[in-house]
Amino acid sequence: GDDTLTANPLQAKLTCPSIDVLHQVESYRELHAFATEDGNDTAQLSDEPTEESYVVSFHALAGTEAKLFDGDRHGSPEEVNQVFLIRTSGFDSVTATAGPGDTALLYGTSGDDQYAGTATQGSLTVPSGAVFTAASFEQIHSVAKGGKDNTAELVGSSEKERFWGTRVYGRLAGSGWRQRLVRYNQLTAYGGGGPDVAELFDTRFTDTFSGWPDECSYQAGRWEYRLQDFPVVRVNGEAAGTDTAHLYPGASDTVRERTDAWVMSGDNCSIRVEKSFGTVEVDGSGAGLQSALARPDEFSPQALSDRDLTMLALGLAHEGGTAETDDEEAAIDSVLQ
């Protein structure tokens, strides 16, 4: 039948409606729960429901089992002075709820997995149909083990967030939360309507970047990042190579060639592609294309749009090492002033 497990460090209940059975245990240091293949079995795991909660980790392993335990976020239960361990096996749906300081690792299968994340939770769906969800964790990491079509989707909030796309992972982070995805073939990130920033970093593959006013695509080998609703996008290069960037400005957008980068700016976006990334191709239909070389500080402030100023401020703040700190807003305000 459809059985339900609810468990936290203090107690656990297994409800079996089809046979009218309820099991309840309290104060056990370890709990191991097993579900059969019959029925749609669900598990709801949570941190201690008191003000003084443990720092906990949640691990979903290869689509078969999951465990919630206290201790070091990077260690195994055997390596820490463990207070509790809750392990599930064979459940069709497992949801773990925790809080600040807690970390979740959702580890994929050898098949094609799907991941969906928001500012409040992340869910991994495996080929068998089982779903593993981490809710309210400060950090969620998901690793795709194999497969040829692992896909992921991250949706930001209306607050300010930052996306990083590297040769290893894609990461979206905001105030009090962070989600990092490793080895997913395709990752789509939505800004969510805030003053969001996306940074893409050159890889060892032959990379291709395509930028429109409202969306961007970045392909590196068999990996692809897709970005939507990010007002500011930066493409960082390591060294001149065979990489190519395509810019498709709208009728009201402007493309400028500067000393070290190409910048496309308009009402909806500011995209900056470093020249060290590679070749930049511009589809100039309907847009004002300016190719005269000039350093950013040679532009008159009156000639720059708000997007240009924001782009310049973000770049200078980033170079000053403040882009990942709580002082970023102050750094940008200082540059703008």
C-alpha positions as semicolon CSV with decimal commas, in nm:
position;residue;x (nm);y (nm);z (nm)
1;G;0,000;0,000;0,000
2;D;0,087;0,369;0,017
3;D;0,289;0,403;0,335
4;T;0,416;0,722;0,500
5;L;0,719;0,774;0,721
6;T;0,766;1,090;0,930
7;A;1,088;1,112;1,130
8;N;1,309;1,355;1,321
9;P;1,586;1,307;1,580
10;L;1,329;1,261;1,859
11;Q;1,075;1,021;1,711
12;A;0,951;0,843;1,400
13;K;0,615;0,717;1,276
14;L;0,543;0,469;0,997
15;T;0,179;0,478;0,886
16;C;0,041;0,190;0,678
17;P;-0,324;0,275;0,592
18;S;-0,384;-0,028;0,372
19;I;-0,348;-0,261;0,670
20;D;-0,445;-0,006;0,940
21;V;-0,107;-0,020;1,117
22;L;0,092;0,256;1,287
23;H;0,446;0,208;1,419
24;Q;0,604;0,470;1,646
25;V;0,950;0,483;1,807
26;E;1,112;0,749;2,023
27;S;1,467;0,848;2,121
28;Y;1,650;0,598;1,899
29;R;1,999;0,699;1,792
30;E;1,959;0,528;1,454
31;L;1,653;0,458;1,242
32;H;1,653;0,245;0,925
33;A;1,329;0,240;0,723
34;F;1,263;0,018;0,419
35;A;0,983;0,041;0,161
36;T;0,872;-0,235;-0,076
37;E;0,812;-0,192;-0,449
38;D;0,435;-0,194;-0,399
39;G;0,247;0,130;-0,347
40;N;0,360;0,492;-0,350
41;D;0,565;0,525;-0,031
42;T;0,675;0,865;0,099
43;A;0,913;0,981;0,372
44;Q;0,919;1,318;0,549
45;L;1,243;1,377;0,740
46;S;1,325;1,686;0,944
47;D;1,573;1,838;1,185
48;E;1,493;1,850;1,556
49;P;1,169;2,051;1,594
50;T;1,307;2,273;1,872
51;E;1,490;2,603;1,883
52;E;1,827;2,436;1,950
53;S;1,867;2,234;1,630
54;Y;2,159;2,023;1,519
55;V;2,377;2,104;1,220
56;V;2,267;1,828;0,984
57;S;2,347;1,680;0,644
58;F;2,112;1,512;0,398
59;H;2,253;1,265;0,144
60;A;2,050;1,105;-0,137
61;L;2,256;0,827;-0,291
62;A;2,221;0,695;-0,647
63;G;1,843;0,705;-0,647
64;T;1,790;0,426;-0,396
65;E;1,843;0,547;-0,041
66;A;1,872;0,868;0,157
67;K;1,996;0,958;0,502
68;L;1,964;1,257;0,733
69;F;2,229;1,284;1,005
70;D;2,409;1,534;1,223
71;G;2,778;1,616;1,215
72;D;3,034;1,755;0,978
73;R;2,880;1,842;0,640
74;H;3,175;1,689;0,449
75;G;3,215;1,376;0,661
76;S;3,034;1,044;0,667
77;P;2,825;0,934;0,967
78;E;3,106;0,698;1,067
79;E;3,357;0,983;1,088
80;V;3,171;1,215;1,323
81;N;3,045;1,207;1,677
82;Q;2,698;1,130;1,561
83;V;2,387;1,202;1,763
84;F;2,132;1,065;1,517
85;L;2,099;0,892;1,179
86;I;1,776;0,843;0,982
87;R;1,814;0,623;0,672
88;T;1,550;0,535;0,415
89;S;1,566;0,279;0,137
90;G;1,324;0,213;-0,148
91;F;1,086;0,503;-0,087
92;D;0,927;0,668;-0,392
93;S;0,954;1,017;-0,242
94;V;1,186;1,143;0,031
95;T;1,174;1,503;0,155
96;A;1,416;1,640;0,415
97;T;1,364;1,977;0,584
98;A;1,639;2,158;0,772
99;G;1,764;2,515;0,812
100;P;2,060;2,758;0,816
101;G;2,402;2,594;0,827
102;D;2,271;2,262;0,693
103;T;2,389;2,098;0,371
104;A;2,230;1,853;0,128
105;L;2,402;1,633;-0,133
106;L;2,174;1,482;-0,399
107;Y;2,379;1,225;-0,589
108;G;2,246;1,105;-0,925
109;T;2,229;0,770;-1,102
110;S;2,389;0,623;-1,412
111;G;2,077;0,723;-1,608
112;D;1,927;1,056;-1,712
113;D;1,838;1,256;-1,401
114;Q;1,638;1,577;-1,366
115;Y;1,693;1,849;-1,109
116;A;1,470;2,145;-1,019
117;G;1,575;2,410;-0,769
118;T;1,440;2,734;-0,623
119;A;1,551;2,969;-0,348
120;T;1,383;2,742;-0,092
121;Q;1,438;2,383;-0,210
122;G;1,594;2,146;-0,461
123;S;1,454;1,819;-0,602
124;L;1,626;1,534;-0,785
125;T;1,411;1,300;-0,996
126;V;1,576;0,975;-1,107
127;P;1,477;0,743;-1,397
128;S;1,281;0,512;-1,166
129;G;1,052;0,805;-1,080
130;A;1,177;0,842;-0,724
131;V;1,208;1,202;-0,605
132;F;1,451;1,331;-0,342
133;T;1,387;1,684;-0,210
134;A;1,591;1,905;0,021
135;A;1,389;2,195;0,164
136;S;1,519;2,504;0,346
137;F;1,882;2,388;0,345
138;E;2,143;2,662;0,328
139;Q;2,346;2,469;0,070
140;I;2,232;2,207;-0,179
141;H;2,476;2,025;-0,407
142;S;2,369;1,782;-0,679
143;V;2,607;1,566;-0,882
144;A;2,502;1,388;-1,203
145;K;2,685;1,056;-1,206
146;G;2,626;0,945;-1,567
147;G;2,368;0,953;-1,840
148;K;2,372;1,157;-2,160
149;D;2,077;1,388;-2,096
150;N;2,092;1,511;-1,737
151;T;1,895;1,836;-1,716
152;A;1,858;2,094;-1,441
153;E;1,655;2,407;-1,382
154;L;1,724;2,679;-1,125
155;V;1,477;2,958;-1,054
156;G;1,581;3,262;-0,854
157;S;1,370;3,488;-0,637
158;S;1,282;3,856;-0,673
159;E;1,590;3,938;-0,463
160;K;1,945;3,983;-0,591
161;E;2,123;3,662;-0,692
162;R;2,441;3,559;-0,871
163;F;2,495;3,273;-1,115
164;W;2,837;3,121;-1,188
165;G;2,897;2,885;-1,480
166;T;3,239;2,717;-1,483
167;R;3,400;2,415;-1,646
168;V;3,298;2,211;-1,340
169;Y;2,965;2,338;-1,210
170;G;2,678;2,583;-1,234
171;R;2,588;2,769;-0,917
172;L;2,304;3,004;-0,824
173;A;2,327;3,178;-0,488
174;G;2,132;3,440;-0,300
175;S;2,105;3,569;0,054
176;G;2,119;3,267;0,286
177;W;2,107;2,998;0,016
178;R;2,325;2,838;-0,250
179;Q;2,275;2,557;-0,501
180;R;2,560;2,400;-0,698
181;L;2,508;2,151;-0,985
182;V;2,791;1,935;-1,119
183;R;2,809;1,747;-1,452
184;Y;2,458;1,828;-1,574
185;N;2,445;1,830;-1,955
186;Q;2,201;2,118;-1,967
187;L;2,135;2,374;-1,694
188;T;1,875;2,649;-1,734
189;A;1,878;2,936;-1,484
190;Y;1,606;3,201;-1,446
191;G;1,690;3,526;-1,273
192;G;1,352;3,565;-1,104
193;G;1,314;3,940;-1,157
194;G;1,584;4,073;-0,923
195;P;1,903;4,270;-1,006
196;D;2,076;3,943;-1,090
197;V;2,426;3,891;-1,227
198;A;2,555;3,592;-1,427
199;E;2,922;3,512;-1,479
200;L;3,042;3,253;-1,731
201;F;3,400;3,129;-1,728
202;D;3,603;3,003;-2,023
203;T;3,659;2,626;-2,033
204;R;3,916;2,401;-2,199
205;F;3,658;2,311;-2,467
206;T;3,572;2,504;-2,782
207;D;3,306;2,729;-2,632
208;T;3,020;2,913;-2,800
209;F;2,830;3,199;-2,637
210;S;2,510;3,346;-2,782
211;G;2,354;3,654;-2,627
212;W;2,013;3,816;-2,684
213;P;1,856;4,100;-2,480
214;D;1,652;3,858;-2,266
215;E;1,843;3,530;-2,277
216;C;2,184;3,374;-2,330
217;S;2,323;3,034;-2,421
218;Y;2,672;2,905;-2,343
219;Q;2,792;2,572;-2,484
220;A;3,116;2,405;-2,378
221;G;3,166;2,052;-2,508
222;R;2,850;1,861;-2,420
223;W;2,760;2,103;-2,140
224;E;2,522;2,391;-2,193
225;Y;2,412;2,678;-1,970
226;R;2,096;2,870;-2,060
227;L;2,022;3,200;-1,887
228;Q;1,700;3,401;-1,884
229;D;1,615;3,732;-1,715
230;F;1,967;3,814;-1,595
231;P;2,013;4,193;-1,640
232;V;2,393;4,164;-1,627
233;V;2,594;3,886;-1,793
234;R;2,974;3,865;-1,805
235;V;3,170;3,620;-2,021
236;N;3,524;3,581;-1,888
237;G;3,811;3,457;-2,104
238;E;4,137;3,290;-2,008
239;A;4,336;3,334;-2,330
240;A;4,266;3,404;-2,694
241;G;4,155;3,085;-2,866
242;T;3,894;2,929;-3,091
243;D;3,595;3,028;-2,876
244;T;3,319;3,233;-3,041
245;A;3,063;3,476;-2,902
246;H;2,754;3,580;-3,101
247;L;2,571;3,897;-2,997
248;Y;2,219;3,965;-3,123
249;P;2,120;4,319;-3,016
250;G;1,765;4,442;-3,038
251;A;1,658;4,760;-3,212
252;S;1,720;4,973;-2,903
253;D;2,045;4,803;-2,798
254;T;2,399;4,925;-2,855
255;V;2,718;4,723;-2,905
256;R;3,048;4,889;-2,820
257;E;3,397;4,758;-2,876
258;R;3,621;4,858;-2,590
259;T;3,988;4,797;-2,528
260;D;3,944;4,465;-2,352
261;A;3,584;4,364;-2,419
262;W;3,270;4,391;-2,629
263;V;2,966;4,528;-2,445
264;M;2,605;4,499;-2,557
265;S;2,372;4,720;-2,354
266;G;2,013;4,831;-2,364
267;D;1,695;4,858;-2,159
268;N;1,686;4,488;-2,069
269;C;2,048;4,376;-2,053
270;S;2,415;4,445;-2,026
271;I;2,636;4,170;-2,172
272;R;3,013;4,195;-2,152
273;V;3,239;3,953;-2,345
274;E;3,611;3,976;-2,276
275;K;3,827;3,980;-2,588
276;S;4,046;3,710;-2,437
277;F;3,745;3,478;-2,469
278;G;3,783;3,459;-2,848
279;T;3,610;3,586;-3,161
280;V;3,305;3,811;-3,123
281;E;3,046;3,828;-3,401
282;V;2,768;4,086;-3,398
283;D;2,440;4,076;-3,585
284;G;2,397;4,450;-3,617
285;S;2,053;4,457;-3,774
286;G;1,842;4,720;-3,604
287;A;2,113;4,820;-3,356
288;G;2,366;5,097;-3,328
289;L;2,710;4,936;-3,367
290;Q;3,007;5,133;-3,240
291;S;3,348;4,984;-3,325
292;A;3,579;5,269;-3,224
293;L;3,826;5,156;-2,960
294;A;3,806;5,345;-2,633
295;R;3,889;5,277;-2,273
296;P;3,593;5,274;-2,030
297;D;3,725;5,579;-1,846
298;E;3,736;5,775;-2,171
299;F;3,358;5,767;-2,205
300;S;3,172;6,068;-2,078
301;P;2,938;5,970;-1,791
302;Q;2,661;6,164;-1,967
303;A;2,696;5,931;-2,268
304;L;2,655;5,615;-2,063
305;S;2,322;5,455;-1,984
306;D;2,233;5,332;-1,636
307;R;2,310;4,978;-1,758
308;D;2,656;5,087;-1,876
309;L;2,731;5,250;-1,543
310;T;2,609;4,945;-1,354
311;M;2,819;4,720;-1,575
312;L;3,130;4,931;-1,514
313;A;3,064;4,947;-1,141
314;L;3,012;4,571;-1,115
315;G;3,333;4,509;-1,308
316;L;3,540;4,738;-1,087
317;A;3,384;4,597;-0,770
318;H;3,460;4,245;-0,896
319;E;3,821;4,335;-0,974
320;G;3,853;4,483;-0,628
321;G;3,763;4,149;-0,471
322;T;3,431;4,265;-0,325
323;A;3,192;4,089;-0,564
324;E;3,137;3,792;-0,330
325;T;3,116;3,985;-0,003
326;D;2,844;4,166;0,185
327;D;3,011;4,497;0,086
328;E;2,928;4,460;-0,284
329;E;2,646;4,717;-0,276
330;A;2,870;4,966;-0,097
331;A;3,147;4,908;-0,352
332;I;2,910;4,966;-0,644
333;D;2,767;5,280;-0,483
334;S;3,120;5,412;-0,433
335;V;3,210;5,353;-0,799
336;L;2,888;5,513;-0,924
337;Q;2,943;5,821;-0,703
